[in-house]
């Protein structure tokens, strides 16, 4: 089993971004929550996330997704935040499984 198979798409259930210092940013902050590093997390499940937790458009996924490497700092933080019960097992798999080639 790969880390992604066990995780089942935690990275595809929300988006983390910096809120612009505008009224829109204020509105966004009312619909998400601020992380320790000041970025904003909005819970928005991707429509391309299959029920099994895999990406149904992986070969043509957006650049934002391509820039989110398996086992990277944001991936690990997302697992800890969104999959706390399975986090230790998922993180352990990341440490022994080579990252997939994009």
ABEGO torsion letter per residue (X at the ends): XBAAAAAGGAAAABBBBBBBBBAAAAAAAAABBBBAAGBBBBBBBBAABBAAGBBAAAAABBAAAAABBBGBAAAAAAAAAABAAAAAAAAAAAAABBBBBX
